[in-house]
Amino acid sequence: MSIEITHVEVQSILTRTGGYLRSVASHSLQPYRGCTFGNSLCGVGCYVQHNAWVTRGRPWGSFLEARTNAAEVYRASYRRESEWARRKHGVFAIFCSSATDPFLPQERQFGITAALLEAMRDLPPDTLILQTHTHLVADHAPAIAALASRCNLRVHISIESDRDRLPGLPPSASPVERRLAACAELRQAGVFTVVTVAPLLPIADPQRFFDRIAEVADAVVIDHFIGGDGSQNGARTLRTPLPAAIAAIDSEAATLDYRDRMVEIARRSMPGRVGVSESGFAGVYA
C-alpha cells in the first residue's frame, strides 16, 4: 500500500482528554495524524482506524500528515492549557500519543516530535508519557533524558507478546528484541521505562517474557482489547481480524481470564511493578 504524506499547519496541538485517557492525563498530543505502522501487526487492531474524523475515508496506514508547526503551537498554548489543567486536574499531564506513534520512521526526516521535546525542555509539563511501538524511540534517548530532569516523564514501549507476528497477520513494526534493547538503553540513561503489553496477545513463554521485561524496564502494564480499546466488550477490536488470530493460537487469550493469569505471572517476576489496564497507564503499579 502506498502512503500519502502531507504537511499541515494546525491551530491547536493539545487536546483536553476524555474517556479512557481522562484518568491518565489532562491532555493528549499527536505530532502526526495517521500512522505508517497501520499496515503492521499493531495496526490490525488499532482503534483509531474506526475514527472517521481521523481517517476521512482513507485506509488506515495509507496516509500521514506531519504537523509542521506543532512545537510553535505548543509554546503558544502552553500557559493557557497548563493553567487550565492545574486548575481542573491539579496537574498538567500530556499523553503523547494516543492516535499515532510519535517515533515513526518518518520522524527522522520531519523531526516533529524532536522539536516538541525541545519546546518541552523550555516549557515542561508536570507529567509526560511518551507511548510508542518502536525501538526508534532510543534515537531520542539524550533528549528524553534531559527532559526527564525537568518533569515526571515515563516512556511506554508497547511489546504485546514475545512473538513478532501472528499467523495470517503482518509482522510487528519493530522486532521484539529491538524494543527490549531500546527499553534497556532508555533505562540506563535514567529514564523511567514501562513496557505496555497492550493489547495483550498470546505469549509463547510467559514466565521468560516477564523475566526479561523485569531486566530492562521499571514497570509493566498489561491491558486486553476487551475494555482496553475504549468500547464495550472490545466491540471495536471484534470488527478486525485480530481476535480470530488470537483465538487460533490460544482461545483463552481472547478473554479477560487470560489477562488475569498473565498479571499473576508478571507479579511473580516484577512484584510491585505491575499495572493493569487504565490505572496502569496512569502509573499505578502493584
Backbone bond lengths (Angstrom), bond angles and torsions (degrees), N, CA, C in turn:
res aa  C-N    CA-C-N  psi(-1)  N-CA   C-N-CA  omega(-1)  CA-C   N-CA-C  phi
1 M - - - 1.464 - - 1.525 109.85 -
2 S 1.329 116.54 128.51 1.453 119.93 177.00 1.533 109.70 -74.63
3 I 1.325 115.10 154.36 1.464 120.72 -177.80 1.522 108.85 -117.56
4 E 1.310 115.47 124.75 1.461 121.42 176.47 1.520 108.74 -88.91
5 I 1.319 116.72 120.31 1.464 121.54 -178.93 1.528 108.91 -112.62
6 T 1.314 115.56 126.77 1.462 121.60 179.86 1.522 109.43 -128.97
7 H 1.322 115.59 162.67 1.457 122.36 176.51 1.527 107.87 -116.09
8 V 1.312 115.80 132.51 1.455 120.02 -179.25 1.526 109.85 -133.74
9 E 1.308 115.52 154.39 1.465 121.60 169.15 1.519 107.75 -108.02
10 V 1.329 115.89 135.77 1.459 121.12 -175.47 1.521 110.38 -110.87
11 Q 1.329 115.01 156.56 1.459 121.20 177.45 1.527 111.35 -87.96
12 S 1.336 116.58 -27.86 1.462 120.61 179.26 1.518 108.76 -142.40
13 I 1.327 116.27 154.72 1.465 120.96 -178.41 1.529 111.34 -131.25
14 L 1.317 117.35 -18.46 1.462 121.83 178.86 1.533 109.05 -103.45
15 T 1.329 115.80 118.06 1.467 121.24 -179.20 1.521 109.50 -106.98
16 R 1.309 116.79 125.08 1.459 120.66 177.68 1.529 109.42 -67.94
17 T 1.319 116.53 130.73 1.460 120.45 -168.61 1.521 113.17 -81.45
18 G 1.327 114.33 159.38 1.455 123.50 172.42 1.512 108.12 -148.90
19 G 1.304 117.54 179.09 1.455 121.22 176.37 1.509 113.13 60.03
20 Y 1.343 116.06 -135.64 1.462 123.27 -174.09 1.521 112.21 -56.90
21 L 1.331 116.38 -37.81 1.465 120.07 -173.87 1.523 113.59 -82.08
22 R 1.327 117.43 -9.43 1.464 119.58 -171.91 1.526 112.58 -57.70
23 S 1.335 117.08 -37.91 1.460 120.06 -179.71 1.528 112.65 -86.75
24 V 1.326 116.50 -2.53 1.464 121.28 -176.85 1.523 111.01 -98.15
25 A 1.331 116.81 -43.00 1.460 120.93 -175.17 1.519 109.36 -154.32
26 S 1.326 115.43 158.58 1.471 119.36 176.49 1.515 111.44 -80.03
27 H 1.343 116.80 -27.17 1.459 121.51 -176.43 1.531 110.95 -138.91
28 S 1.316 115.65 150.02 1.458 121.12 164.86 1.525 108.08 -108.99
29 L 1.328 114.85 157.17 1.457 120.50 -178.60 1.527 107.73 -141.81
30 Q 1.329 116.78 126.08 1.464 122.34 -179.06 1.533 109.18 -116.16
31 P 1.330 119.58 108.21 1.468 120.09 178.05 1.527 112.65 -66.41
32 Y 1.320 115.89 -26.54 1.461 122.22 -179.68 1.529 108.54 -130.45
33 R 1.315 116.52 160.26 1.465 121.37 165.03 1.526 106.23 -111.27
34 G 1.342 115.53 133.04 1.446 119.85 -172.69 1.514 109.07 91.60
35 C 1.332 116.22 169.53 1.465 119.79 -177.38 1.526 108.41 -153.77
36 T 1.318 116.35 121.88 1.459 119.89 -179.09 1.519 112.38 -75.99
37 F 1.329 118.05 -2.04 1.466 121.30 169.54 1.531 111.36 -85.81
38 G 1.332 117.07 4.09 1.454 120.70 -177.19 1.514 114.01 -62.57
39 N 1.345 117.18 -20.20 1.461 120.78 179.41 1.520 112.89 -97.56
40 S 1.323 117.53 8.77 1.456 121.82 178.06 1.522 109.68 -104.92
41 L 1.332 116.81 -175.50 1.462 120.87 -174.77 1.523 112.05 -58.07
42 C 1.332 117.92 -43.44 1.463 119.57 -178.10 1.518 111.65 -65.96
43 G 1.327 117.57 -23.83 1.448 120.54 179.84 1.512 114.58 -77.26
44 V 1.343 116.60 -19.00 1.463 119.73 -176.47 1.531 111.03 -61.07
45 G 1.329 116.17 -45.84 1.459 119.97 -178.32 1.507 114.27 -101.58
46 C 1.338 117.55 5.47 1.466 120.07 -174.37 1.525 110.97 -58.84
47 Y 1.330 116.03 126.54 1.462 120.36 -176.05 1.522 112.45 -68.22
48 V 1.329 117.93 -21.81 1.458 120.71 -175.54 1.527 111.30 -66.42
49 Q 1.323 117.50 -25.40 1.465 120.20 -179.92 1.525 112.41 -61.56
50 H 1.351 116.55 -17.39 1.462 120.78 179.98 1.533 112.40 -93.19
51 N 1.331 116.28 0.01 1.464 121.00 -177.97 1.531 109.26 -91.29
52 A 1.331 115.83 101.60 1.464 120.37 -175.84 1.528 111.87 -63.75
53 W 1.338 117.76 -28.85 1.461 120.78 179.35 1.529 110.45 -65.46
54 V 1.329 116.49 -34.97 1.467 120.68 179.04 1.523 111.18 -80.64
55 T 1.325 117.41 -48.29 1.466 120.11 -173.04 1.521 113.14 -77.90
56 R 1.330 117.29 -33.11 1.474 121.70 -178.72 1.528 111.31 51.20
57 G 1.336 114.27 41.97 1.456 120.55 176.68 1.511 115.26 83.19
58 R 1.319 117.81 -0.52 1.463 120.43 -178.04 1.524 110.61 -90.62
59 P 1.340 118.73 144.41 1.465 120.58 177.14 1.532 110.55 -61.44
60 W 1.317 115.94 139.62 1.461 120.36 179.65 1.530 109.37 -64.84
61 G 1.307 115.94 131.38 1.458 121.40 -177.21 1.514 113.69 95.91
62 S 1.354 117.32 -2.91 1.469 120.07 -176.38 1.522 113.36 -99.67
63 F 1.332 117.85 -1.89 1.463 119.39 -175.32 1.523 110.49 -147.34
64 L 1.314 114.72 154.21 1.462 122.00 174.78 1.518 108.18 -148.68
65 E 1.334 115.74 125.45 1.456 121.78 175.39 1.525 108.24 -108.96
66 A 1.313 116.56 116.39 1.459 121.79 178.34 1.520 109.20 -86.86
67 R 1.319 117.18 121.42 1.467 122.03 -176.00 1.528 108.66 -88.27
68 T 1.305 114.90 86.81 1.460 121.68 -164.91 1.518 114.02 -64.13
69 N 1.333 117.78 -26.63 1.468 120.49 -177.80 1.530 112.17 -104.60
70 A 1.334 116.63 21.50 1.472 120.43 -174.77 1.522 112.16 -57.29
71 A 1.326 117.77 -44.44 1.466 120.41 -177.60 1.526 111.20 -65.19
72 E 1.334 117.13 -41.21 1.463 120.34 179.61 1.524 111.18 -64.63
73 V 1.329 116.23 -40.76 1.463 119.88 179.69 1.526 110.26 -68.28
74 Y 1.333 116.77 -36.22 1.470 119.29 176.13 1.528 110.07 -59.46
75 R 1.321 116.59 -47.91 1.463 120.13 -179.41 1.537 110.82 -60.27
76 A 1.323 115.89 -41.72 1.465 119.93 -176.44 1.523 112.30 -69.27
77 S 1.322 117.53 -30.88 1.472 120.62 -176.14 1.526 113.08 -100.34
78 Y 1.329 117.42 -0.88 1.464 121.29 -173.73 1.528 112.47 -56.77
79 R 1.311 116.62 -51.72 1.471 119.09 -174.51 1.525 111.41 -62.18
80 R 1.333 116.19 -48.00 1.467 119.65 -178.05 1.535 111.28 -61.61
81 E 1.322 116.95 -48.43 1.461 119.82 -174.55 1.530 112.42 -74.59
82 S 1.316 117.55 -34.07 1.463 119.18 178.41 1.528 110.71 -69.08
83 E 1.330 116.76 -40.14 1.471 119.87 177.84 1.524 110.73 -64.93
84 W 1.344 116.52 -42.27 1.472 119.51 177.55 1.527 110.91 -61.25
85 A 1.327 116.34 -45.42 1.463 120.16 -176.93 1.522 111.69 -63.94
86 R 1.311 117.10 -43.43 1.464 119.72 -178.36 1.524 110.74 -68.84
87 R 1.309 116.83 -32.56 1.458 120.17 177.06 1.535 111.18 -72.55
88 K 1.327 116.64 -40.44 1.464 121.88 -174.03 1.528 112.26 -86.20
89 H 1.331 117.24 -40.11 1.460 122.09 -173.18 1.532 113.90 -115.45
90 G 1.315 115.84 -13.27 1.454 119.58 -176.60 1.508 113.26 84.41
91 V 1.333 117.80 -6.27 1.461 121.09 -178.18 1.526 108.70 -156.03
92 F 1.321 115.78 143.13 1.463 122.43 175.74 1.521 106.98 -97.93
93 A 1.318 115.87 100.14 1.459 122.05 -173.64 1.523 109.67 -122.49
94 I 1.323 116.23 131.19 1.464 122.31 -176.25 1.528 109.66 -115.50
95 F 1.332 115.98 133.58 1.470 122.75 172.43 1.523 107.31 -107.50
96 C 1.303 116.21 115.70 1.468 122.69 -177.39 1.531 109.32 -127.64
97 S 1.341 117.56 99.72 1.446 123.08 5.87 1.521 108.39 -148.87
98 S 1.319 115.33 165.34 1.454 121.49 -171.13 1.522 113.57 -100.65
99 A 1.328 118.42 -14.17 1.459 120.24 -174.83 1.524 113.42 -127.63
100 T 1.298 117.77 5.06 1.457 123.04 175.34 1.521 106.90 -159.67
101 D 1.328 117.04 169.79 1.463 119.77 175.24 1.516 109.00 -98.34
102 P 1.327 118.45 127.53 1.465 119.58 -178.19 1.528 114.23 -72.74
103 F 1.354 117.02 -10.95 1.465 120.13 -175.72 1.531 111.45 -122.27
104 L 1.333 115.36 42.75 1.456 121.55 174.89 1.533 110.56 -60.97
105 P 1.331 118.08 159.17 1.475 118.63 175.88 1.529 112.93 -54.84
106 Q 1.330 117.41 -32.86 1.473 121.16 -179.30 1.525 112.54 -68.47
107 E 1.335 117.73 -15.72 1.463 120.30 177.20 1.526 111.10 -60.77
108 R 1.338 117.07 -30.81 1.468 120.04 178.36 1.528 111.46 -63.18
109 Q 1.326 116.49 -28.95 1.462 121.44 178.81 1.522 112.21 -86.26
110 F 1.336 116.76 -44.27 1.458 120.78 -170.68 1.526 113.82 -93.38
111 G 1.325 118.36 -32.45 1.462 121.55 176.30 1.515 115.10 65.66
112 I 1.334 117.54 27.01 1.469 120.18 -178.49 1.529 110.57 -66.28
113 T 1.328 116.40 -47.98 1.466 120.11 -179.96 1.522 110.71 -66.14
114 A 1.319 117.09 -40.26 1.466 120.27 179.12 1.522 111.00 -59.16
115 A 1.335 116.77 -41.85 1.471 120.42 178.92 1.522 111.06 -66.05
116 L 1.321 116.77 -36.61 1.470 120.16 176.77 1.518 111.40 -65.39
117 L 1.328 117.49 -41.95 1.464 119.90 178.11 1.523 111.02 -61.77
118 E 1.328 116.09 -37.54 1.471 119.58 177.33 1.519 110.69 -65.99
119 A 1.328 117.03 -42.29 1.470 120.21 178.24 1.521 110.81 -62.91
120 M 1.317 116.49 -37.46 1.466 120.14 -179.50 1.526 112.47 -71.18
121 R 1.326 117.56 -24.88 1.468 118.16 174.16 1.522 110.31 -65.04
122 D 1.320 116.51 -34.48 1.466 120.84 177.48 1.530 111.21 -79.03
123 L 1.325 116.32 -38.88 1.465 122.47 -176.19 1.530 108.44 -129.89
124 P 1.332 117.35 77.26 1.464 119.27 -172.39 1.526 113.44 -76.05
125 P 1.330 116.62 143.91 1.463 119.16 166.81 1.523 108.81 -72.53
126 D 1.319 116.66 172.23 1.467 118.63 174.13 1.522 110.48 -73.20
127 T 1.334 115.47 -39.04 1.464 122.18 179.95 1.518 108.77 -136.04
128 L 1.324 115.93 138.88 1.458 121.44 174.64 1.519 108.84 -132.76
129 I 1.335 115.99 127.43 1.462 122.42 174.38 1.522 107.18 -113.67
130 L 1.328 116.61 119.21 1.453 122.39 176.69 1.525 108.03 -102.20
131 Q 1.322 116.96 113.73 1.467 122.61 -176.19 1.523 109.42 -107.99
132 T 1.345 116.87 126.26 1.457 120.47 -177.09 1.522 111.11 -146.05
133 H 1.337 115.43 159.87 1.461 122.30 174.75 1.526 111.82 -107.06
134 T 1.322 118.32 3.85 1.453 119.32 -168.07 1.519 114.28 -129.49
135 H 1.325 114.45 151.03 1.461 121.45 175.73 1.526 111.78 -68.06
136 L 1.339 118.03 -13.38 1.462 120.83 -176.79 1.523 112.63 -64.11
137 V 1.329 117.07 -14.61 1.462 120.25 175.09 1.521 110.89 -57.75
138 A 1.331 117.04 -30.10 1.470 120.37 -177.61 1.525 111.83 -65.03
139 D 1.347 117.88 -21.50 1.467 119.89 174.85 1.521 111.66 -58.18
140 H 1.329 115.86 -25.93 1.462 121.82 -174.64 1.528 112.35 -103.61
141 A 1.324 117.29 15.08 1.469 120.54 -174.78 1.530 113.01 -54.30
142 P 1.342 120.90 -45.72 1.473 119.14 179.31 1.528 113.10 -60.88
143 A 1.333 117.23 -44.03 1.468 120.44 -179.48 1.526 110.93 -66.40
144 I 1.318 116.59 -39.66 1.460 120.14 179.72 1.522 110.35 -67.18
145 A 1.326 117.29 -41.74 1.459 120.54 179.05 1.528 111.03 -63.71
146 A 1.334 116.79 -38.39 1.465 120.33 178.10 1.518 110.70 -64.43
147 L 1.331 116.45 -41.44 1.460 120.01 179.52 1.523 111.43 -69.49
148 A 1.332 116.74 -31.28 1.464 120.73 179.50 1.524 112.27 -63.00
149 S 1.317 117.13 -20.60 1.464 120.10 176.08 1.522 112.04 -80.36
150 R 1.341 116.82 -9.48 1.455 121.46 -177.80 1.524 113.17 -105.52
151 C 1.354 116.87 -17.67 1.463 119.60 -176.96 1.528 109.72 -154.36
152 N 1.304 115.53 172.12 1.462 121.80 174.86 1.525 107.18 -78.69
153 L 1.318 117.13 106.59 1.460 121.61 -171.93 1.522 110.70 -121.88
154 R 1.335 114.66 135.37 1.461 120.56 173.33 1.521 108.54 -129.69
155 V 1.318 116.66 136.59 1.456 121.23 170.19 1.520 108.03 -102.71
156 H 1.325 116.01 123.37 1.459 122.95 176.45 1.531 108.11 -103.37
157 I 1.310 116.74 118.38 1.466 121.13 175.95 1.516 107.77 -110.26
158 S 1.319 116.19 118.64 1.458 120.99 -177.46 1.532 110.28 -78.04
159 I 1.314 116.18 121.74 1.471 122.92 173.37 1.520 105.49 -133.12
160 E 1.316 116.68 95.94 1.447 122.36 -167.63 1.521 114.12 -74.59
161 S 1.333 116.89 -17.59 1.456 121.71 -173.62 1.522 107.99 -168.58
162 D 1.320 116.67 172.38 1.460 120.35 170.52 1.526 111.44 -88.14
163 R 1.330 117.23 4.00 1.464 122.97 178.51 1.527 109.36 -99.94
164 D 1.323 117.12 139.94 1.459 121.02 177.06 1.519 112.86 -83.83
165 R 1.327 117.33 -14.73 1.453 119.30 176.50 1.516 110.22 -159.30
166 L 1.317 116.36 159.32 1.453 124.17 172.68 1.523 107.63 -109.81
167 P 1.338 117.93 140.93 1.463 119.62 -178.35 1.524 112.27 -53.47
168 G 1.326 115.24 132.66 1.449 121.14 178.45 1.512 114.65 86.94
169 L 1.327 117.19 -5.11 1.470 121.18 -179.29 1.528 109.61 -118.98
170 P 1.327 117.56 160.04 1.468 119.75 -179.71 1.527 111.89 -68.07
171 P 1.325 117.52 161.88 1.466 120.68 179.11 1.522 112.10 -71.26
172 S 1.321 115.29 168.14 1.462 121.00 176.80 1.527 110.60 -63.55
173 A 1.316 115.22 153.19 1.464 120.32 175.62 1.518 111.36 -67.75
174 S 1.320 116.10 -26.49 1.456 122.00 -175.91 1.528 107.78 -144.01
175 P 1.337 118.94 126.86 1.468 120.22 -177.16 1.532 112.10 -59.00
176 V 1.311 115.60 145.53 1.474 121.17 -179.95 1.517 110.96 -54.13
177 E 1.339 117.19 -45.11 1.465 119.90 -176.95 1.523 111.63 -62.20
178 R 1.320 117.41 -37.12 1.464 119.82 -179.37 1.523 111.08 -72.53
179 R 1.322 116.75 -33.68 1.465 119.12 176.69 1.529 110.69 -68.60
180 L 1.321 117.28 -40.34 1.465 119.93 176.20 1.531 110.52 -62.31
181 A 1.323 116.77 -40.24 1.469 120.57 178.70 1.525 110.64 -64.92
182 A 1.337 117.20 -37.35 1.466 120.33 177.66 1.517 110.81 -64.64
183 C 1.332 116.69 -39.33 1.471 120.05 175.67 1.521 110.41 -57.80
184 A 1.323 115.82 -47.64 1.463 120.12 -178.35 1.527 111.03 -61.41
185 E 1.332 117.10 -41.06 1.470 120.93 -179.20 1.524 111.14 -64.78
186 L 1.326 116.74 -44.48 1.460 120.06 -179.90 1.523 111.30 -66.30
187 R 1.318 115.46 -42.06 1.468 118.35 -179.38 1.523 110.66 -64.26
188 Q 1.326 116.10 -39.48 1.463 119.99 178.37 1.527 110.96 -64.00
189 A 1.340 116.42 -28.60 1.468 121.09 178.41 1.523 112.17 -79.84
190 G 1.325 117.38 -0.82 1.459 121.50 178.01 1.510 114.37 91.60
191 V 1.322 117.17 15.09 1.461 121.81 -179.90 1.527 109.06 -94.60
192 F 1.335 116.87 132.55 1.470 121.12 177.44 1.525 107.70 -69.51
193 T 1.322 115.70 117.42 1.456 121.79 -169.49 1.521 110.47 -118.59
194 V 1.328 115.73 131.38 1.460 122.65 -176.53 1.524 109.10 -125.79
195 V 1.319 116.68 130.76 1.462 120.45 170.32 1.519 107.99 -89.88
196 T 1.335 116.07 126.04 1.462 120.21 176.52 1.524 108.10 -104.35
197 V 1.310 115.45 111.24 1.464 121.09 176.99 1.523 105.53 -87.51
198 A 1.342 114.43 80.65 1.462 120.48 -167.30 1.524 110.27 -153.12
199 P 1.329 117.80 120.30 1.461 124.61 -5.15 1.528 110.47 -76.20
200 L 1.298 116.13 144.39 1.458 122.05 -179.27 1.527 110.36 -60.54
201 L 1.330 116.08 123.27 1.457 122.45 175.47 1.532 108.74 -111.13
202 P 1.327 119.21 166.72 1.474 120.05 -179.46 1.524 111.89 -58.15
203 I 1.310 115.69 131.48 1.465 122.58 -177.73 1.528 108.46 -107.19
204 A 1.325 117.23 127.44 1.463 121.34 -175.66 1.516 111.61 -69.93
205 D 1.332 117.54 -43.55 1.464 122.17 -177.30 1.532 107.98 -134.73
206 P 1.334 117.55 82.61 1.475 120.22 -172.14 1.519 114.16 -57.53
207 Q 1.330 118.55 -44.49 1.457 119.21 -176.70 1.522 111.55 -62.71
208 R 1.323 116.85 -44.87 1.463 120.14 178.62 1.528 110.71 -65.31
209 F 1.331 116.92 -39.55 1.459 121.29 -179.67 1.526 110.82 -59.14
210 F 1.315 117.10 -49.50 1.465 119.28 -177.53 1.527 111.87 -74.40
211 D 1.326 117.34 -28.57 1.466 119.50 173.31 1.524 110.05 -62.31
212 R 1.315 116.47 -41.13 1.467 120.27 179.94 1.523 110.85 -67.76
213 I 1.328 116.98 -41.00 1.465 119.89 177.29 1.525 110.04 -60.78
214 A 1.334 116.52 -39.43 1.470 120.81 -179.67 1.518 111.44 -59.36
215 E 1.326 117.18 -30.05 1.462 121.36 -178.13 1.525 113.12 -75.77
216 V 1.347 117.57 -26.77 1.470 119.80 -169.94 1.527 114.01 -117.69
217 A 1.341 117.89 -9.61 1.464 120.13 -175.26 1.517 111.07 -129.74
218 D 1.319 115.82 156.69 1.464 121.26 178.37 1.518 112.04 -81.25
219 A 1.327 117.15 -26.79 1.461 120.92 -177.58 1.523 108.69 -157.67
220 V 1.333 115.49 168.14 1.453 121.99 175.75 1.526 108.47 -135.55
221 V 1.318 116.57 144.00 1.459 122.40 174.98 1.525 108.00 -121.29
222 I 1.317 116.84 130.90 1.464 121.55 -179.41 1.523 108.55 -115.43
223 D 1.330 115.05 125.32 1.457 120.35 -177.83 1.523 108.86 -138.29
224 H 1.314 117.22 143.05 1.457 123.86 -179.08 1.517 109.07 -108.17
225 F 1.341 116.33 154.22 1.466 117.46 179.46 1.520 112.17 -65.49
226 I 1.337 117.64 -23.58 1.460 119.87 174.74 1.532 107.91 -73.08
227 G 1.295 115.33 109.10 1.462 120.35 -175.55 1.512 112.57 91.83
228 G 1.320 116.66 -38.22 1.453 120.26 -175.36 1.507 114.27 -75.29
229 D 1.340 117.75 -17.00 1.466 118.26 179.82 1.525 111.88 -91.61
230 G 1.342 116.19 7.40 1.454 120.04 174.99 1.514 115.15 82.50
231 S 1.329 117.27 7.18 1.461 120.39 178.13 1.524 109.22 -123.04
232 Q 1.314 116.48 162.67 1.459 120.36 -178.26 1.522 110.21 -68.27
233 N 1.325 115.18 125.33 1.465 122.40 177.08 1.525 113.82 57.24
234 G 1.331 116.39 27.96 1.460 120.09 177.05 1.511 114.35 70.27
235 A 1.338 117.48 29.72 1.466 121.63 -174.85 1.524 112.62 -57.71
236 R 1.326 116.91 -38.01 1.466 119.14 179.76 1.525 111.00 -61.50
237 T 1.331 115.67 -48.87 1.459 120.15 -177.14 1.519 111.69 -67.21
238 L 1.320 116.79 -32.32 1.463 120.36 179.89 1.528 112.07 -64.66
239 R 1.320 117.24 -15.13 1.464 121.66 176.79 1.527 111.99 -84.04
240 T 1.322 117.45 -0.75 1.460 122.59 -176.69 1.533 110.27 -113.27
241 P 1.333 118.68 170.29 1.471 121.50 177.70 1.533 114.01 -73.69
242 L 1.339 117.84 -6.34 1.462 119.69 -172.43 1.525 113.62 -63.12
243 P 1.342 121.17 -49.09 1.468 119.71 -177.66 1.530 113.62 -58.60
244 A 1.343 117.70 -39.13 1.462 120.33 179.32 1.525 110.60 -65.63
245 A 1.329 116.83 -39.15 1.463 120.21 178.72 1.529 110.95 -66.83
246 I 1.323 116.65 -37.76 1.465 121.12 176.13 1.523 110.20 -63.16
247 A 1.331 116.31 -49.97 1.468 120.92 -176.15 1.520 112.02 -64.75
248 A 1.331 117.68 -29.33 1.465 120.49 179.28 1.520 111.84 -65.73
249 I 1.329 116.16 -25.85 1.465 120.80 177.56 1.521 110.91 -89.81
250 D 1.339 116.58 -45.45 1.468 122.02 -177.32 1.523 107.44 -157.36
251 S 1.323 116.53 108.18 1.466 120.08 -175.51 1.519 111.83 -61.12
252 E 1.341 117.84 -31.12 1.464 120.06 179.67 1.522 111.21 -66.54
253 A 1.342 116.81 -26.91 1.464 120.28 -176.47 1.518 112.46 -65.62
254 A 1.319 118.02 -15.76 1.462 121.39 177.18 1.517 112.01 -88.49
255 T 1.340 118.03 12.06 1.461 122.42 -178.41 1.522 111.08 -123.48
256 L 1.333 115.44 162.34 1.461 120.04 176.58 1.522 112.00 -70.88
257 D 1.327 118.37 -21.66 1.463 120.26 175.82 1.523 110.41 -60.52
258 Y 1.313 116.42 -36.47 1.464 120.30 178.54 1.523 110.04 -65.93
259 R 1.322 116.54 -43.51 1.470 119.29 176.64 1.522 110.57 -56.65
260 D 1.323 116.88 -45.91 1.459 120.19 -177.26 1.521 111.27 -64.44
261 R 1.331 116.76 -35.33 1.469 119.25 178.41 1.520 110.57 -69.33
262 M 1.327 117.27 -38.28 1.463 120.15 177.56 1.529 110.76 -66.73
263 V 1.322 117.09 -35.71 1.463 120.45 177.13 1.529 110.23 -61.63
264 E 1.315 116.97 -42.86 1.469 120.85 178.56 1.519 111.07 -60.40
265 I 1.318 117.38 -44.50 1.464 121.01 179.65 1.523 110.18 -65.54
266 A 1.338 116.44 -44.00 1.464 119.74 179.99 1.519 111.61 -59.97
267 R 1.324 116.76 -38.59 1.468 119.51 -178.34 1.526 112.22 -69.67
268 R 1.319 117.52 -22.59 1.468 118.72 172.93 1.524 110.58 -70.64
269 S 1.317 116.38 -35.78 1.465 120.72 179.90 1.520 112.57 -82.41
270 M 1.347 116.78 -32.16 1.462 121.56 -171.64 1.526 110.60 -135.35
271 P 1.319 118.24 63.57 1.477 119.34 -178.33 1.522 111.42 -58.97
272 G 1.347 115.15 132.81 1.458 120.67 179.52 1.505 114.46 76.07
273 R 1.334 117.04 7.09 1.468 120.76 -174.90 1.523 112.42 -127.90
274 V 1.345 117.16 20.65 1.459 121.25 -174.61 1.525 109.91 -116.92
275 G 1.318 116.39 123.91 1.456 122.18 174.50 1.514 110.32 -107.46
276 V 1.324 115.82 154.97 1.457 120.85 -178.00 1.520 108.89 -127.91
277 S 1.321 115.50 123.46 1.458 123.55 172.43 1.534 111.36 53.45
278 E 1.319 116.40 -138.50 1.463 121.94 -170.40 1.526 112.93 -57.05
279 S 1.338 116.70 -44.77 1.470 118.93 -178.90 1.522 111.14 -65.71
280 G 1.321 117.12 -31.88 1.455 120.13 177.30 1.512 111.66 -65.56
281 F 1.333 117.43 -41.77 1.462 120.18 177.19 1.527 110.98 -64.49
282 A 1.333 116.12 -26.28 1.471 120.18 177.57 1.525 112.33 -81.43
283 G 1.337 117.00 -2.42 1.460 120.23 176.11 1.498 115.43 94.16
284 V 1.336 117.20 22.43 1.469 121.79 178.05 1.530 107.70 -101.23
285 Y 1.327 115.92 118.98 1.463 121.48 -177.29 1.526 109.84 -125.27
286 A 1.339 115.19 148.27 1.473 120.17 178.87 1.516 109.47 -146.73
